[in-house]
Amino acid sequence: MSELYFDSSYLTSWTTVLEDKFIQDGQYYVVLKETAFYPHGGGQPCDGGTIDGIPVLDVSRVEGRIWHQLPSLPEQETGAELYCEIDWQRRFDHMQQHSGQHLLSATCLEVLNAPTLSFHLGEQECTIDIEMAELEPARLQAVERQVNTYIYRNLLVSSYTVDEAELANMTLVKSPSVSGRIRIVEIEGIEYNACGGTHVSRTGELGMIKLYKAEKNKGHVRIYFRCGWRVLDDYTDSLAVNDAIAARFNTGRKDIIGRFEKWDEEQRQQRDELERLRRENDQFVLNQLLGQVQSDGAYPLVQYEWDSRSLQDLQRIANMLLEQGEWIILLSSADERKMVLAQQGHPHLKCGAFFKQHLAHFSGKGGGNDRMAQAGFESIEQLREFVHFAQEQLYGDDKV
């Protein structure tokens, strides 16, 4: 089996012979005499494309052969010729990210004296982990400027195989884990790297490398980056967001931060005013409720239903009432179908236990502690039925 991507990363179509087709664990696979489909490996995802017009779902190396997973098997028998085509957009994206990683890793070694420990090529962004404890923003920017300088110099990127004697005269980034003839990817004047991936032919094809952030990860530093078209796509998306924000605040892009600071201050002032009004309203509501306390039973009762109150409102008002005296409190919200049961000074009433014992009979769900519990209901009718039931159970001379 010939692996054509070793000869050229730019080969996008070819005709070859179908060597084998089979079903494994319910999945369909073919093996080709020659393939330019890169399989998973070396931190690089596999290629996509079509074989005889059938989409390639996955490519992997299994026991020395390259398996191409398809949604169905081709009609041709083994020995027939098939036309194959690479998804070039996906392939070139992988070439940009992988070559960019080589150049970025070499720059980190040069500028930071930090070797690369691992590399991940993701669908949206890529990362390298470098052997450093931390990395300041200024040094990250220095790496970014240097790596892009190498891009603009349009350095030659070449790949070839060498034997062990030739390998001995090279200074590799990392010693290869295999023996025999080794494939080398060389960036002119920068580094030699043992690698079997697909790469661009010159650094200028990377377009740009953008370093987004560096963070600590398991005692080392992880750098997030994008290369080439991914940078342009991200810039286009970011520009659209910035323009939308600028239009929303009727300002220019450069003034967005200042406008946000002003908006944040305005929001803070509004929150302070709302909080003041809320406190005044809570005190008004508290006075109303205190004037409606039912005290002809064994224990005073405060019961009220609002058209619309949040559960947080009910809990807050209940706590305010509990600070005023000893009674049973039943507060509810019609729109929210929520209620709160609270008590102060009644050791025989355990609010959470009362809910646990009776809620299910009214299709209610909730819970709480001895002092306060909260519940929600599927309908307003069930809420009101439970409030009426609780009032009958908890209020009166012979209750609790």
Secondary structure, 3 states (H helix, E strand, C coil): CEEHHHCCCCCCEEEEEEEEEEEECCEEEEEECEECCCCCECCECCCCEEECCEECCEEEEECCEEEEEECCCCCCCCCCEEEEEECHHHHHHHHHHHHHHHHHHHHHHHHHCCCEEEEEECCCCEEEEECCCCCCHHHHHHHHHHHHHHHHCCCEEEEEEECHHHHCCCCECCCCCCCCCEEEEEECCCEEEECCCCCCCEHHHHCCEEEEEEEEECCEEEEEEEECHHHHHHHHHHHHHHHHHHHHCCCCHHHHHHHHHHHHHHHHHHHHHHHHHHHHHHHHHHHHHHCCCECCCCCCEEEEEECCCCHHHHHHHHHHHHCCCCCEEEEEECCCCEEEEEECCCCCCCHHHHHHHHHHHHCEEEEECCCEEEEEECCHHHHHHHHHHHHHHHCCCCCC
